[in-house]
Amino acid sequence: MAAPTVLTPSYGRIFFAINAVLAWCGLAISFTLNASGYYVSRINPDKPNLVGNVAGGVDTFWERLFDWITYFTIWSNTTVAIVLTALTLRPTLLARTDRTGAIWRVLRMDSLLMIMITGIVYNLLLTEGGKSGWDLVSNTLIHVIVPIVTPVVWIIAGPRGAINLKTILLALILPIIWAVFALTRGVILNAYPYPFLNVEANGWVSVLSFIAVIVVVAIVIGLILWAIDRALLRTMRRAD
């Protein structure tokens, strides 16, 4: 099958760069707070699903890092940061007709689906008050600003023509890998990044049903983005 015709507006690079910087900033602040042990003294350390997995809040840098990389928020923001950095450096990357171009088109789809799911799930199910200082800055960046800016930048700068059904379905692989990782870790350590993934408390049927719903939502979002992309691509071609 021939690769799709992918178009990127001349002004795209600046928007890609802004998007990438916001994602990297949110990740950097979040990582620094986590690595420094900031959260240990601000939660109930007896709960193994939060920080360090060690009662009493006595943990190590590596345990905090392992906790940090278990969150879907971190995976989604990291995907956005990497993909948008790549597009900043090489705006025509998705137009490549080889396997590399195909992989980056899937990753671009991942950056959209994963960050939008992050924003939806967090703000509907997980949001809480009481944050301040750098914690508030980090939380706002990775859960609100980047999930809003990323699809807006995609609408403005694309790239256009990079979405099809195969791309949408392949983009589900990375989130499914995260789910397998998070659940495997959870079963072994009894430490789950989110309450709705807690197999011990909710049972496998509930957890897998929740994941299935999220997959369906992601596919629906992908189809909507595909329809928008096709409309915008036609507009872009007429403008040329």
Buried (B, 14 or more C-beta within 10 A) or exposed (E): EEBBEBBBBEEBBEBBBBBBBBBBBBBEBBBEBBEEBBBBEBEEBEEBBBBBBBEEBEBEEEBBEBBBBBBBBBBBBBBBBBBBBBBBEBBEBBBBEEEEBBBBBBBBBBBBBBBBBBBBBBEEEEEEEEBEEEBEBBBEBBBBBBBEBBBEBBEBBBBBBBBBEEBBEBBBEBBEEBBEBBBEBBEEBEBBBBEBBBBEEBEEEBBBEBBEEBBEBBBEBBEEBBEBBBEBBEEBEEEE
